[in-house]
């Protein structure tokens, strides 16, 4: 075209033809590009609407941003405006939801909790369901100051045990307050007047959060908006307005559903909000929801929050039936969140070991259920196993390494014993001798989560540990009761001790594993036999007894 514009007399027929075709097609191409760009822009457009109009917009993104705006406005609202906003937020929760749009409902619930927290008295509380048993207040376990405490002590005791046989009646307001009166004053104040931020641990109002998180920008905006730096004492009761109370009840039920959503981002936000409400003493949830809240929050970027969730999860598992735990554990996203939590906080070896123990207990029960349990294809995949195998590349405690091998072996067993329709078809066709060779010999990779080589290494390590533990117990059975010296033992046991001494001296991982499997007295006696020094605390305890 530039050539034609500069030298029109020299242009031939072909050049002029191309020129006129381009001129003719340009309007059609321009209109097509403009319409395509307009449709794309509509997906990200935020119209200039009022708050109530934005909450009623058809776009999930616009409603989510409007919900965040609710938490950003600091101006005081009268009761009429509050009720209008709460009803609009409640209407957002009634819209149909799919996996990609559940975040709008999660942000609407977050805004509802923000309004509840800043404008209403926190003495009133609602239950997730009146028909199901509920978890009493005070069952969220708080982490200790030491990072290693999770390895030595699975969880602090519940103030009240989870009960599946009965539930707290709505008129028992004293139960709610009494469970907090027993706590230290600062802790009770923090939980009764302020929601706990997701990435800060347990802090009272007026304490700002720490560093940034790795969450989405919109979620970070919500986190920042709900981090209040002042105390608010309101006297308005939610019991006084039926419509407002219904909005809060609907939000709690929606949050309980989102805790089990297939959208990971919605799960985390819903779990954070529910945990804040539970800690503030305004919501009581079912044991199932409590389990998912704890499991989801183990992946929190804050170690304090994650450790608290892990200890709570351990306590829930200890206090419930194994089959109940296994059926709730058989969820793809829940399993992946727990595994991701171990990667995120892998520097705390006790944290990793405790979560691996929880996984092993649930998966072992699933193997015993067999066909009566959930189908393994619905909650297991290669990405989960790959994440667990990647965890082996990081430094782990001896107990965690052993638990990880047990988890991988159990996953393989569950996967191999799952009901498989293709296998049944192949088996049935093989009986008729009419079978395509490619179907008769399916690839092992298509059916296995753990390769044969990986499984062999796992079984070898398991066999070594089990044989070593059995050998040591045989030695302890002969000499521990009488604290016999090595020279007083039988020749066979002396030969065994002579074999164990160089092995445990060079394999610190095996010695650490043995330490986790023996009592303190047994381990001290074993150290004396193989010529290993006792731990420092053991030596100090021995000296104190001798001094007395």
C-alpha positions in Angstrom: 0.0 0.0 0.0 2.9 2.4 0.7 4.3 1.5 -2.7 1.0 2.3 -4.4 0.8 5.6 -2.5 4.3 6.7 -3.5 4.2 5.4 -7.1 0.6 5.0 -8.2 1.5 5.0 -11.9 3.8 2.1 -11.6 1.3 -0.1 -9.7 0.0 -3.1 -11.6 -3.4 -4.9 -11.5 -2.4 -7.2 -8.7 -1.2 -4.4 -6.4 -4.5 -2.5 -7.0 -6.5 -5.6 -6.4 -4.8 -6.2 -3.0 -5.2 -2.6 -2.1 -9.0 -2.4 -2.7 -9.6 -5.8 -1.0 -7.8 -4.6 2.1 -9.7 -1.3 2.0 -13.0 -3.3 1.8 -12.2 -5.8 4.5 -10.9 -3.2 7.0 -14.3 -2.1 8.3 -15.3 -5.7 8.9 -12.1 -6.6 10.7 -12.2 -3.4 12.8 -15.8 -4.1 13.9 -15.0 -7.7 14.7 -12.0 -6.7 16.9 -13.9 -4.0 18.6 -16.8 -6.4 19.5 -14.4 -9.0 20.8 -12.5 -6.5 22.9 -15.8 -5.2 24.2 -16.9 -8.6 25.3 -13.5 -9.1 27.1 -13.7 -5.7 28.7 -17.2 -6.5 30.1 -15.7 -9.4 32.1 -13.4 -7.0 34.0 -15.4 -3.8 34.0 -16.4 -2.4 37.3 -19.3 0.0 36.7 -19.8 3.1 38.7 -22.7 2.0 40.8 -23.9 2.6 44.3 -23.1 -0.1 46.9 -26.5 -1.6 46.9 -26.7 -1.7 43.1 -23.3 -3.2 42.9 -24.3 -6.0 45.3 -27.2 -6.8 43.0 -25.1 -6.8 39.8 -25.2 -9.9 37.6 -21.3 -10.2 37.5 -19.8 -12.2 40.3 -16.7 -10.1 40.1 -18.6 -6.8 40.6 -20.5 -8.3 43.6 -17.2 -9.5 45.1 -15.6 -6.1 44.8 -18.8 -4.5 46.3 -18.5 -6.9 49.3 -14.9 -5.8 49.8 -16.1 -2.2 49.6 -18.4 -2.8 52.6 -15.3 -3.6 54.7 -13.5 -0.5 53.4 -16.1 2.1 54.3 -15.5 3.5 57.8 -18.4 5.8 58.0 -21.0 5.0 60.6 -24.3 3.5 59.2 -27.7 3.7 60.7 -29.7 0.6 61.3 -31.8 1.1 58.2 -28.7 1.2 56.0 -27.2 -1.8 57.8 -30.3 -3.8 57.2 -30.4 -2.9 53.5 -26.7 -3.9 53.0 -27.2 -7.1 55.0 -30.2 -8.1 52.9 -28.3 -7.3 49.7 -25.3 -9.5 50.9 -27.8 -12.2 51.8 -29.2 -12.0 48.3 -25.7 -12.6 46.9 -25.7 -15.9 48.8 -28.9 -17.1 47.2 -27.5 -16.9 43.7 -26.5 -20.1 42.0 -22.9 -21.0 42.5 -20.4 -22.9 40.4 -16.7 -23.7 41.3 -15.4 -20.6 39.5 -17.8 -18.2 41.2 -17.9 -19.3 44.8 -15.4 -16.6 45.8 -18.2 -14.0 45.5 -20.2 -15.8 48.1 -17.1 -16.1 50.3 -16.5 -12.4 50.2 -20.1 -11.6 50.9 -19.9 -13.8 54.0 -16.7 -12.0 55.0 -18.5 -8.6 54.7 -21.5 -10.0 56.7 -19.1 -11.0 59.5 -17.4 -7.6 59.4 -20.8 -5.8 59.8 -21.7 -8.2 62.6 -18.4 -7.6 64.4 -18.4 -3.8 64.1 -22.1 -3.0 64.6 -23.7 -5.6 66.9 -23.3 -7.1 70.3 -21.3 -10.3 70.3 -23.2 -11.8 73.2 -25.6 -13.5 70.8 -24.6 -16.5 68.8 -26.0 -18.8 66.2 -25.5 -22.5 65.4 -24.8 -23.9 62.1 -27.7 -26.3 62.4 -30.3 -27.0 65.0 -30.7 -30.6 64.0 -27.0 -31.7 64.2 -24.7 -31.9 67.2 -22.4 -28.9 67.6 -18.9 -28.3 68.9 -18.9 -26.5 72.2 -16.9 -23.3 72.5 -13.3 -23.5 73.6 -12.3 -26.6 71.5 -9.8 -24.7 69.2 -6.4 -25.8 70.5 -3.8 -23.0 70.8 -0.1 -23.6 69.9 2.6 -23.5 72.5 5.6 -21.2 72.2 8.0 -24.0 71.2 8.0 -25.2 67.6 9.0 -28.7 68.7 6.2 -29.1 71.0 3.9 -30.5 68.3 6.2 -33.6 68.0 6.3 -34.4 71.7 2.7 -33.6 72.5 0.0 -34.2 70.0 -2.4 -31.7 71.4 -3.5 -30.0 74.5 -6.6 -31.4 76.1 -10.0 -30.0 75.2 -11.7 -27.9 77.8 -14.8 -29.8 76.6 -14.6 -33.0 74.5 -16.4 -33.2 71.2 -19.8 -34.9 71.7 -21.7 -36.7 69.0 -24.4 -37.8 71.4 -25.7 -34.5 72.6 -25.5 -30.8 71.8 -25.5 -27.5 73.7 -29.1 -26.1 73.9 -29.6 -22.5 72.7 -30.7 -21.3 76.1 -27.5 -22.3 77.8 -25.8 -19.0 77.5 -23.7 -19.7 80.6 -21.8 -22.5 78.8 -20.5 -20.1 76.3 -19.2 -17.6 78.7 -17.9 -20.1 81.3 -15.6 -21.8 78.8 -13.8 -18.5 78.3 -13.7 -17.4 82.0 -11.4 -20.3 82.7 -8.8 -18.9 80.3 -6.2 -16.2 81.1 -7.6 -12.7 81.0 -5.6 -11.6 77.9 -6.5 -14.7 75.9 -10.1 -14.5 76.8 -10.2 -10.8 75.9 -8.6 -11.4 72.6 -11.1 -14.1 71.6 -14.2 -12.5 72.9 -13.8 -9.1 71.3 -11.8 -9.7 68.1 -11.6 -12.1 65.2 -8.2 -13.6 64.7 -6.4 -12.6 61.4 -5.4 -15.4 59.1 -1.7 -14.5 59.0 -1.1 -13.2 62.4 -1.9 -15.9 65.0 -3.7 -14.8 68.2 -3.6 -11.1 68.8 -6.0 -8.7 70.5 -7.5 -5.6 68.9 -5.0 -2.8 68.3 -2.2 -5.2 67.2 -1.5 -5.0 63.5 -0.6 -8.0 61.5 2.9 -9.0 60.3 4.3 -9.6 56.8 2.4 -10.2 53.6 0.9 -13.4 52.5 1.0 -15.3 49.3 -2.7 -15.1 48.6 -4.5 -13.3 45.8 -4.6 -9.5 45.8 -8.4 -9.4 46.5 -8.0 -11.7 49.4 -5.2 -9.6 50.8 -7.5 -6.6 50.5 -10.2 -8.3 52.5 -7.6 -9.3 55.1 -6.4 -5.7 55.4 -9.9 -4.3 55.6 -11.0 -6.6 58.5 -7.9 -5.9 60.6 -9.4 -3.4 63.0 -7.1 -1.3 65.2 -9.7 -0.1 67.7 -12.1 -1.6 70.1 -15.8 -1.4 69.4 -18.5 -1.9 72.0 -21.9 -2.2 70.6 -25.2 -2.9 72.3 -27.5 -3.7 69.4 -28.6 -7.3 69.6 -29.1 -9.5 66.5 -31.9 -11.2 68.5 -33.9 -8.0 68.3 -34.3 -8.1 64.5 -35.5 -11.4 62.8 -34.4 -10.4 59.3 -30.9 -9.5 60.4 -30.6 -12.7 62.5 -31.7 -14.7 59.4 -28.9 -13.0 57.3 -26.3 -14.1 59.8 -27.6 -17.6 60.1 -27.6 -17.9 56.3 -24.1 -16.6 56.1 -22.9 -19.3 58.7 -24.6 -22.1 56.7 -23.0 -20.8 53.5 -19.6 -20.7 55.1 -20.0 -24.3 56.3 -20.8 -25.3 52.7 -17.8 -23.3 51.3 -15.5 -25.1 53.7 -16.1 -28.2 51.6 -16.1 -26.4 48.3 -14.0 -27.6 45.3 -12.6 -24.1 45.0 -9.5 -23.9 47.1 -9.5 -20.1 47.5 -13.1 -20.2 48.8 -12.3 -23.0 51.2 -9.5 -21.0 52.8 -11.4 -17.8 53.1 -14.5 -19.5 54.5 -12.5 -21.5 57.0 -10.7 -18.3 58.2 -14.0 -16.5 58.7 -15.6 -19.4 60.5 -12.6 -19.8 62.8 -12.7 -16.1 63.6 -16.5 -16.3 64.4 -16.0 -19.4 66.5 -13.2 -17.9 68.5 -15.2 -14.7 69.0 -17.9 -16.9 70.5 -20.7 -16.1 68.1 -20.9 -19.3 66.0 -21.1 -23.0 66.9 -20.4 -25.4 64.1 -20.9 -29.1 63.5 -18.0 -31.6 64.1 -17.8 -32.1 60.3 -17.4 -28.4 59.6 -14.9 -28.1 62.5 -12.8 -30.8 61.0 -12.6 -29.1 57.6 -11.9 -25.7 59.1 -8.9 -27.2 61.0 -7.7 -29.2 58.0 -8.0 -26.2 55.6 -6.2 -23.8 57.9 -3.1 -26.0 58.3 -2.0 -24.5 55.0 -2.1 -20.9 56.5 1.0 -18.9 55.7 1.3 -18.0 59.4 3.0 -20.6 61.4 1.1 -19.8 64.5 -2.3 -20.2 62.8 -1.1 -23.4 61.0 0.3 -24.9 64.2 -3.0 -24.1 66.0 -5.0 -25.7 63.2 -2.7 -28.8 63.1 -3.1 -29.3 66.9 -6.8 -28.9 66.6 -6.9 -31.4 63.8 -4.9 -34.0 65.8 -7.3 -33.5 68.7 -10.3 -34.0 66.5 -8.8 -37.2 65.1 -8.1 -38.5 68.6 -11.6 -37.8 69.9 -13.6 -39.3 67.0 -14.2 -42.7 65.5 -11.7 -43.9 63.0 -14.3 -44.5 60.3 -15.7 -41.0 60.8 -12.2 -39.5 60.4 -11.4 -41.7 57.4 -14.6 -40.8 55.5 -13.9 -37.1 56.0 -10.3 -37.5 55.1 -11.2 -39.1 51.8 -11.4 -35.7 50.0 -9.0 -34.7 47.2 -8.7 -31.0 48.2 -8.4 -31.7 51.9 -5.6 -34.2 51.4 -3.8 -31.8 49.1 -4.1 -28.9 51.5 -2.6 -31.0 54.3 0.3 -32.1 52.1 0.9 -28.5 51.0 0.9 -27.5 54.6 3.7 -29.9 55.3 5.7 -28.4 52.4 5.0 -24.9 53.6 6.1 -25.6 57.2 8.5 -28.4 56.7 11.2 -26.7 58.9 9.1 -27.7 61.9 9.6 -31.4 61.8 7.1 -32.0 64.6 4.4 -30.3 62.5 5.2 -32.6 59.6 5.2 -35.7 61.7 1.9 -34.9 63.4 0.1 -34.3 60.1 1.6 -37.5 58.6 0.3 -39.4 61.6 -3.1 -38.0 61.0 -2.9 -39.0 57.3 -1.7 -42.5 58.1 -4.5 -43.1 60.6 -7.2 -42.0 58.1 -5.7 -43.9 55.2 -5.2 -47.1 57.2 -8.8 -47.1 58.1 -9.8 -46.6 54.5 -7.8 -49.8 53.6 -9.9 -51.7 56.1 -13.1 -50.4 54.7 -12.3 -51.7 51.3 -15.4 -51.6 49.0 -17.5 -50.1 51.8 -15.4 -46.9 51.7 -15.2 -44.1 49.1 -13.8 -44.9 45.7 -10.1 -44.1 45.7 -10.3 -42.6 42.2 -12.4 -39.7 43.7 -9.7 -38.5 46.2 -6.3 -39.9 45.0 -4.2 -38.9 42.0 -0.6 -38.8 40.9 -0.1 -35.1 41.9 -0.8 -36.0 45.5 1.8 -38.8 45.5 4.3 -36.6 43.6 3.9 -34.0 46.4 4.6 -36.6 49.0 7.6 -38.0 47.2 8.9 -34.4 46.8 8.7 -34.1 50.6 11.2 -36.9 50.9 13.8 -34.6 49.3 13.7 -32.3 52.4 15.3 -33.0 55.8 12.7 -34.8 57.9 12.8 -36.3 61.4 13.3 -40.1 61.6 9.7 -40.5 62.7 8.4 -38.3 59.9 10.4 -40.2 57.3 9.0 -43.5 58.6 5.4 -42.1 58.6 5.9 -40.9 55.1 6.9 -44.3 53.9 3.9 -45.8 55.6 1.6 -43.2 54.0 3.0 -43.9 50.5 2.7 -47.7 51.0 -0.9 -47.3 52.3 -1.8 -45.1 49.3 -0.5 -47.7 47.0 -2.5 -50.4 48.7 -5.7 -48.3 48.6 -5.2 -47.6 44.9 -4.5 -51.2 43.9 -7.5 -52.5 45.7 -10.0 -49.9 44.4 -12.9 -51.0 42.2 -11.9 -50.5 38.6 -14.5 -50.8 35.8 -11.8 -51.3 33.1 -10.1 -54.1 35.0 -13.5 -55.9 35.3 -14.1 -55.5 31.6 -10.6 -56.8 30.7 -11.1 -59.8 33.1 -14.5 -60.6 31.7 -13.2 -60.4 28.1 -10.2 -62.5 28.9 -12.5 -65.4 29.7 -14.0 -65.3 26.3 -10.6 -65.3 24.5 -11.7 -62.3 22.4 -9.4 -59.6 23.5 -7.3 -57.0 21.8 -3.6 -57.2 22.8 -3.4 -53.6 23.7 -6.3 -54.0 26.1 -5.1 -57.3 27.5 -1.8 -55.8 28.5 -2.5 -52.3 29.9 0.5 -50.3 31.0 1.3 -50.4 34.7 1.8 -46.7 34.7 -1.9 -46.3 33.9 -2.9 -47.9 37.1 -0.2 -47.2 39.7 0.5 -44.1 41.8 3.8 -45.4 43.0 6.2 -47.1 40.6 7.6 -50.5 41.2 11.1 -49.2 41.9 9.8 -46.6 44.4 7.6 -49.2 46.1 10.6 -51.6 46.5 12.7 -48.9 48.2 9.8 -48.1 50.5 9.3 -51.7 51.5 13.0 -52.2 52.1 13.1 -49.2 54.5 10.0 -50.5 56.3 11.4 -53.9 56.6 14.7 -52.6 58.0 12.9 -50.5 60.6 10.6 -53.3 61.7 13.4 -55.9 61.9 15.5 -53.5 63.9 12.7 -52.7 66.4 12.0 -56.4 66.8 15.7 -57.1 67.5 16.0 -54.4 70.1 12.8 -55.5 71.8 14.3 -59.0 72.1 17.4 -57.5 73.8 15.3 -55.4 76.1 13.1 -58.4 77.1 16.2 -60.1 78.5 18.1 -57.3 80.3 15.9 -54.3 80.9 13.9 -55.7 83.9 17.1 -56.4 85.9 19.2 -53.6 84.3 21.7 -56.3 83.3 25.1 -55.2 81.9 26.2 -56.5 78.5 28.5 -59.0 80.1 25.6 -60.5 82.1 23.5 -61.2 79.0 23.4 -64.5 77.0 25.9 -65.1 74.2 23.2 -64.6 71.6 22.0 -61.3 72.9 25.7 -60.1 73.4 26.3 -60.9 69.7 23.2 -59.0 68.8 24.3 -56.0 70.8 27.7 -56.2 69.2 26.0 -56.1 65.8 23.7 -53.2 66.8 26.4 -50.9 68.2 28.3 -50.0 65.0 25.0 -49.9 63.0 23.3 -47.4 65.4 26.6 -45.4 65.7 26.8 -44.8 62.0 23.0 -44.5 61.2 21.7 -41.6 63.2 18.4 -41.8 61.4 17.8 -45.3 62.6 18.8 -44.3 66.2 16.4 -41.4 66.1 13.6 -43.7 64.9 14.3 -46.2 67.6 14.2 -43.4 70.1 10.7 -42.5 68.9 9.5 -46.1 69.3 10.9 -46.7 72.8 10.0 -45.4 76.3 12.6 -43.2 78.0 13.8 -46.0 80.3 14.1 -48.4 77.4 16.1 -45.9 75.3 18.4 -45.1 78.2 19.2 -48.8 78.8 19.8 -49.3 75.0 22.3 -46.3 75.1 24.1 -47.9 78.0 24.4 -51.2 76.1 25.7 -49.9 72.8 28.0 -47.4 74.4 26.1 -44.3 73.4 25.9 -41.3 75.7 22.5 -40.7 77.2 20.7 -37.4 76.3 21.7 -34.5 78.5 18.4 -34.3 80.3 18.7 -38.0 81.1 22.3 -37.6 82.5 21.2 -34.6 84.6 18.2 -36.6 86.0 20.5 -39.5 86.9 23.0 -37.3 88.7 20.2 -35.7 90.7 19.0 -39.1 91.9 22.5 -40.1 92.8 22.9 -36.9 94.9 19.8 -37.6 96.8 
